Amino acid sequence: MASQFTVYQPSKPSTYSTGTHCERCELNSYGDATNYTVGCIPCECNNHGDPLHQCDSVTGVCYCIDRTTGPTCSQCAAGYFGDPR
């Protein structure tokens, strides 16, 4: 007799996705977990993203620390100079 329940498992378990149905991007990654063409990718914050929550889970825009700014924390914040690498 066939089971009346459907068991969901992530189709691509190592693509930075999480959730019961792999429907969300993991912390510190961004993208669209439900679109297997795009999927989730790690945040790219030039080693200056907030360690607890580096970037927006949809857009990938970084939450910068260390007096850096820009979508990937690759620029010095206003009033600071140098190479943010």
DSSP file (Angstrom, degrees, kcal/mol; ACC not computed):
  #  RESIDUE AA STRUCTURE BP1 BP2  ACC     N-H-->O    O-->H-N    N-H-->O    O-->H-N    TCO  KAPPA ALPHA  PHI   PSI    X-CA   Y-CA   Z-CA
    1    1 A M              0   0    0      0, 0.0     2,-0.1     0, 0.0     0, 0.0   0.000 360.0 360.0 360.0 134.0    0.0    0.0    0.0
    2    2 A A        -     0   0    0      1,-0.1     2,-0.2     2,-0.0     0, 0.0  -0.403 360.0-109.8 -73.9 146.5    1.4    3.4   -1.0
    3    3 A S        -     0   0    0      1,-0.1    -1,-0.1     2,-0.1     0, 0.0  -0.495  13.1-148.0 -75.0 144.1    2.1    6.0    1.7
    4    4 A Q  S    S+     0   0    0     -2,-0.2     2,-0.4     2,-0.0    -1,-0.1   0.459  75.5  82.5 -90.1  -1.6   -0.1    9.0    1.9
    5    5 A F        -     0   0    0      2,-0.0     2,-0.5     0, 0.0    -2,-0.1  -0.815  69.5-142.8-106.6 143.8    2.7   11.2    3.1
    6    6 A T        -     0   0    0     -2,-0.4     2,-0.6     2,-0.0    -2,-0.0  -0.897  10.6-148.6-103.9 131.4    5.3   12.9    1.0
    7    7 A V        -     0   0    0     -2,-0.5     2,-0.4     2,-0.0    -2,-0.0  -0.884  12.6-153.2-100.4 123.0    8.8   13.1    2.4
    8    8 A Y        +     0   0    0     -2,-0.6    14,-0.1    12,-0.0    -2,-0.0  -0.812  17.4 173.3 -98.9 134.9   10.7   16.2    1.2
    9    9 A Q        -     0   0    0     -2,-0.4    12,-0.1    12,-0.1    11,-0.1  -0.988  41.9 -93.7-134.7 146.1   14.5   16.2    1.0
   10   10 A P        -     0   0    0      0, 0.0    12,-0.1     0, 0.0     4,-0.0  -0.336  25.2-148.9 -58.2 135.6   16.7   18.9   -0.4
   11   11 A S  S    S+     0   0    0      1,-0.3    11,-0.1    10,-0.2    10,-0.0   0.830  96.2  25.5 -73.9 -31.9   17.6   18.3   -4.0
   12   12 A K  S >  S+     0   0    0      1,-0.1     3,-1.2    10,-0.1     5,-0.3  -0.715  73.6 179.2-131.6  81.0   20.9   19.9   -3.7
   13   13 A P  T 3  S+     0   0    0      0, 0.0     3,-0.2     0, 0.0     4,-0.2   0.643  75.7  53.4 -64.1 -17.4   21.9   19.6    0.0
   14   14 A S  T 3  S+     0   0    0      1,-0.2     0, 0.0     2,-0.1     0, 0.0  -0.026  77.6  98.5-109.1  33.0   25.3   21.3   -0.3
   15   15 A T  S <  S-     0   0    0     -3,-1.2    25,-0.8     2,-0.1    -1,-0.2  -0.062 104.2 -95.8-109.5  33.2   24.2   24.6   -1.9
   16   16 A Y  S    S+     0   0    0      1,-0.2    10,-3.4    -3,-0.2     2,-0.3   0.786  83.2 135.8  61.7  29.5   24.1   26.8    1.2
   17   17 A S  E     +A   25   0A   0     -5,-0.3     2,-0.3     8,-0.3     8,-0.2  -0.745  28.6 178.5-106.8 158.5   20.3   26.2    1.6
   18   18 A T  E     +A   24   0A   0      6,-3.1     6,-2.2    -2,-0.3     5,-0.2  -0.904  27.5  81.5-148.0 172.8   18.5   25.4    4.8
   19   19 A G  S >  S-     0   0    0     -2,-0.3     3,-1.5     3,-0.2    -2,-0.0  -0.236  87.9 -69.7 107.2 162.7   14.9   24.7    6.0
   20   20 A T  T 3  S+     0   0    0      1,-0.3    -1,-0.1    -2,-0.1   -12,-0.0   0.849 139.3  26.2 -54.8 -37.4   12.7   21.7    6.0
   21   21 A H  T 3  S-     0   0    0     -3,-0.2    -1,-0.3   -12,-0.1   -10,-0.2   0.113 114.7-107.7-114.0  18.8   12.3   21.9    2.3
   22   22 A C  S <  S+     0   0    0     -3,-1.5    -3,-0.2   -12,-0.1    -2,-0.1   0.897  74.9 141.7  55.9  42.8   15.7   23.7    1.6
   23   23 A E        +     0   0    0     -5,-0.2     2,-0.3    -6,-0.1    11,-0.3   0.471  50.8  55.7 -95.8  -3.7   13.6   26.8    0.8
   24   24 A R  E    S-A   18   0A   0     -6,-2.2    -6,-3.1     9,-0.2     2,-0.3  -0.911  82.0-112.0-128.5 155.1   15.9   29.4    2.4
   25   25 A C  E     -A   17   0A   0     -2,-0.3    -8,-0.3    -8,-0.2     3,-0.1  -0.638  41.6-108.5 -80.7 143.7   19.5   30.4    2.1
   26   26 A E    >   -     0   0    0    -10,-3.4     3,-1.3    -2,-0.3    -1,-0.1  -0.214  48.5 -76.4 -63.7 160.5   21.8   29.7    5.1
   27   27 A L  T 3  S+     0   0    0      1,-0.3    -1,-0.2   -10,-0.0     3,-0.1  -0.342 121.8  24.7 -56.1 139.1   23.1   32.5    7.2
   28   28 A N  T 3  S+     0   0    0     27,-0.3    15,-2.1     1,-0.3     2,-0.3   0.740 111.1  85.7  69.2  26.7   25.9   34.3    5.5
   29   29 A S  E <   -B   42   0B   0     -3,-1.3     2,-0.3    13,-0.3    -1,-0.3  -0.940  57.0-163.8-142.7 167.0   24.8   33.3    2.0
   30   30 A Y  E     +B   41   0B   0     11,-2.7    11,-2.7    -2,-0.3     2,-0.3  -0.948  34.4  74.5-148.4 165.8   22.2   34.8   -0.4
   31   31 A G  E    S-B   40   0B   0     26,-1.8     2,-0.5    -2,-0.3     9,-0.2  -0.962  84.0 -45.4 133.4-147.9   20.2   34.1   -3.5
   32   32 A D  E >   -B   39   0B   0      7,-1.9     3,-1.6    -2,-0.3     7,-0.8  -0.898  39.7-170.0-128.8  99.7   17.1   32.0   -4.2
   33   33 A A  T 3  S+     0   0    0     -2,-0.5    -9,-0.2   -10,-0.3     7,-0.2   0.733  87.2  56.3 -63.7 -22.7   17.2   28.6   -2.6
   34   34 A T  T 3  S+     0   0    0    -11,-0.3     2,-0.7     5,-0.1    -1,-0.3   0.566  93.7  74.0 -87.7  -8.2   14.1   27.5   -4.6
   35   35 A N    <>  -     0   0    0     -3,-1.6     4,-3.4     1,-0.1     3,-0.5  -0.894  64.6-167.0-106.5 104.2   15.7   28.2   -7.9
   36   36 A Y  T  4 S+     0   0    0     -2,-0.7    -1,-0.1     1,-0.2     4,-0.1   0.652  85.8  59.9 -71.0 -13.8   18.3   25.5   -8.6
   37   37 A T  T  4 S+     0   0    0      2,-0.1    -1,-0.2    -3,-0.1    -2,-0.0   0.892 122.9  21.3 -74.6 -40.8   19.8   27.5  -11.5
   38   38 A V  T  4 S+     0   0    0     -3,-0.5    -2,-0.2    -6,-0.2    -5,-0.1   0.909  89.8 159.5 -90.6 -55.1   20.6   30.4   -9.1
   39   39 A G  E  <  -B   32   0B   0     -4,-3.4    -7,-1.9    -7,-0.8     2,-0.4  -0.144  50.9 -50.5  62.4-160.5   20.7   28.7   -5.7
   40   40 A C  E     -B   31   0B   0    -25,-0.8    -9,-0.2    -9,-0.2   -23,-0.1  -0.890  52.0-172.6-112.4 142.0   22.5   30.2   -2.7
   41   41 A I  E     -B   30   0B   0    -11,-2.7   -11,-2.7    -2,-0.4     3,-0.1  -0.941  33.7 -90.8-130.9 155.1   26.0   31.5   -2.7
   42   42 A P  E     -B   29   0B   0      0, 0.0   -13,-0.3     0, 0.0   -14,-0.1  -0.269  49.4 -97.4 -63.6 149.6   28.3   32.7    0.1
   43   43 A C        -     0   0    0    -15,-2.1     2,-0.6     1,-0.1    18,-0.1  -0.358  27.7-146.4 -61.5 146.2   28.3   36.4    0.9
   44   44 A E        +     0   0    0     16,-0.4    18,-0.2    27,-0.1    -1,-0.1  -0.789  39.4 148.2-118.7  85.1   31.2   38.2   -0.7
   45   45 A C    >   -     0   0    0     -2,-0.6     3,-2.8    16,-0.1    -1,-0.1   0.058  63.0-113.5-113.7  23.0   32.0   40.9    1.9
   46   46 A N  T 3  S-     0   0    0      1,-0.3    -2,-0.1     2,-0.1    26,-0.0   0.798  72.0 -65.8  55.4  30.4   35.8   41.4    1.5
   47   47 A N  T 3  S+     0   0    0      1,-0.1    -1,-0.3     3,-0.0    26,-0.1   0.709 127.1  95.0  61.5  22.0   36.3   39.9    5.0
   48   48 A H    <   +     0   0    0     -3,-2.8    17,-2.7    24,-0.2     2,-0.2   0.137  50.1 117.0-126.6  19.0   34.5   43.0    6.5
   49   49 A G  B    S-C   64   0C   0     15,-0.2    15,-0.2     1,-0.1     5,-0.2  -0.592  82.4 -88.0 -83.9 150.7   31.0   41.7    6.8
   50   50 A D    >   -     0   0    0     13,-2.5     3,-0.7     4,-0.4    13,-0.1  -0.396  37.5-138.3 -55.4 123.0   29.4   41.4   10.2
   51   51 A P  T 3  S+     0   0    0      0, 0.0     3,-0.3     0, 0.0    -1,-0.2   0.753  99.9  49.3 -62.5 -24.1   30.4   37.9   11.4
   52   52 A L  T 3  S+     0   0    0      1,-0.2     2,-0.1     2,-0.1    -2,-0.1   0.761 135.0   5.2 -85.6 -25.2   26.9   37.1   12.8
   53   53 A H  S <  S+     0   0    0     -3,-0.7    -3,-0.4    10,-0.1    -1,-0.2  -0.585  70.2 179.2-159.3  85.6   25.0   38.2    9.7
   54   54 A Q        -     0   0    0     -3,-0.3     9,-3.2    -5,-0.2    -4,-0.4   0.862  60.5  -1.7 -66.9 -40.9   27.3   39.1    6.8
   55   55 A C  B    S-D   62   0D   0      7,-0.3   -27,-0.3    -6,-0.1     7,-0.2  -0.948  81.4 -77.8-149.6 166.2   24.8   40.0    4.1
   56   56 A D     >  -     0   0    0      5,-2.5     4,-1.6    -2,-0.3    -2,-0.0  -0.466  41.4-133.9 -63.7 132.9   21.1   40.4    3.0
   57   57 A S  T  4 S+     0   0    0     -2,-0.2   -26,-1.8     1,-0.2    -1,-0.1   0.647  99.5  33.3 -70.8 -14.5   19.8   36.9    2.3
   58   58 A V  T  4 S+     0   0    0    -28,-0.2    -1,-0.2     3,-0.1   -28,-0.1   0.823 129.3  28.0-103.7 -49.2   18.2   38.0   -1.0
   59   59 A T  T  4 S-     0   0    0      2,-0.1    -2,-0.2   -29,-0.1     3,-0.1   0.757  88.3-133.7 -89.5 -26.0   20.3   40.7   -2.4
   60   60 A G     <  +     0   0    0     -4,-1.6   -16,-0.4     1,-0.3     2,-0.3   0.458  49.8 152.5  83.9   0.4   23.7   39.8   -1.1
   61   61 A V        -     0   0    0     -6,-0.1    -5,-2.5     1,-0.1    -1,-0.3  -0.499  44.3-121.7 -67.3 129.3   24.4   43.4    0.0
   62   62 A C  B     -D   55   0D   0      9,-2.6     2,-0.9    -2,-0.3    -7,-0.3  -0.354   3.5-134.9 -78.7 150.3   26.8   43.2    2.9
   63   63 A Y        -     0   0    0     -9,-3.2   -13,-2.5   -10,-0.2   -10,-0.1  -0.868  41.7-148.9 -97.7  95.1   26.4   44.6    6.4
   64   64 A C  B     +C   49   0C   0     -2,-0.9   -15,-0.2   -15,-0.2     2,-0.2  -0.324  24.8 173.7 -78.8 147.8   29.8   46.1    6.7
   65   65 A I    >   +     0   0    0    -17,-2.7     3,-0.8     1,-0.1   -15,-0.0  -0.670  54.2  61.3-129.1-173.2   32.0   46.6    9.8
   66   66 A D  T 3  S-     0   0    0      1,-0.2    11,-0.1    -2,-0.2    -1,-0.1   0.812 126.0 -64.5  60.2  34.7   35.6   47.8   10.3
   67   67 A R  T 3  S+     0   0    0      1,-0.2    10,-2.7    -3,-0.1     2,-0.3   0.851 103.6 129.6  59.2  37.4   34.9   51.3    8.8
   68   68 A T  E <   -E   76   0E   0     -3,-0.8     2,-0.3     8,-0.3     8,-0.2  -0.776  32.7-178.5-115.9 165.2   34.1   49.9    5.4
   69   69 A T  E     +E   75   0E   0      6,-2.6     6,-1.8    -2,-0.3     5,-0.3  -0.893  29.0  79.7-151.0 177.4   31.1   50.5    3.1
   70   70 A G  S >  S-     0   0    0     -2,-0.3     3,-1.5     3,-0.2    -8,-0.2  -0.157  89.5 -65.1  99.7 164.6   29.7   49.5   -0.3
   71   71 A P  T 3  S+     0   0    0      0, 0.0    -9,-2.6     0, 0.0    -1,-0.2   0.784 138.9  26.3 -57.5 -28.7   27.7   46.4   -1.4
   72   72 A T  T 3  S-     0   0    0     -3,-0.2   -24,-0.2   -11,-0.2    -2,-0.1   0.106 111.0-110.1-121.8  21.0   30.7   44.2   -0.8
   73   73 A C  S <  S+     0   0    0     -3,-1.5    -3,-0.2   -11,-0.2    -8,-0.1   0.841  78.7 131.4  55.9  36.8   32.5   46.2    1.9
   74   74 A S        +     0   0    0     -5,-0.3     2,-0.3    -6,-0.1    -4,-0.2   0.265  51.7  68.5-104.7  11.0   35.3   47.1   -0.5
   75   75 A Q  E    S-E   69   0E   0     -6,-1.8    -6,-2.6     9,-0.1     2,-0.2  -0.931  84.9-107.9-127.7 153.0   35.4   50.8    0.1
   76   76 A C  E     -E   68   0E   0     -2,-0.3    -8,-0.3    -8,-0.2     3,-0.1  -0.558  40.2-111.2 -75.7 142.6   36.5   52.9    3.1
   77   77 A A    >   -     0   0    0    -10,-2.7     3,-2.2    -2,-0.2    -8,-0.1  -0.277  53.6 -69.0 -66.5 160.4   33.7   54.6    5.0
   78   78 A A  T 3  S+     0   0    0      1,-0.3    -1,-0.2   -10,-0.1     3,-0.1  -0.241 125.1  22.0 -53.4 132.4   33.4   58.4    4.9
   79   79 A G  T 3  S+     0   0    0      1,-0.3     2,-0.3    -3,-0.1    -1,-0.3   0.406 105.6  98.8  89.4  -2.3   36.3   60.0    6.7
   80   80 A Y    <   -     0   0    0     -3,-2.2     2,-0.3   -13,-0.1    -1,-0.3  -0.908  51.1-167.5-120.2 147.9   38.6   56.9    6.4
   81   81 A F        +     0   0    0     -2,-0.3     2,-0.3    -3,-0.1    -4,-0.1  -0.901  36.2  60.0-132.2 157.8   41.3   56.3    3.8
   82   82 A G  S    S-     0   0    0     -2,-0.3    -6,-0.2    -6,-0.1    -2,-0.0  -0.842  87.7 -42.4 127.5-162.5   43.4   53.4    2.7
   83   83 A D        -     0   0    0     -2,-0.3    -8,-0.1     1,-0.1    -2,-0.1  -0.931  41.4-155.1-108.9 113.1   42.9   49.9    1.2
   84   84 A P              0   0    0      0, 0.0    -9,-0.1     0, 0.0    -1,-0.1   0.438 360.0 360.0 -72.6   4.1   40.0   48.1    2.9
   85   85 A R              0   0    0    -11,-0.1   -11,-0.0   -37,-0.0   -10,-0.0   0.527 360.0 360.0 -71.2 360.0   41.5   44.7    2.0
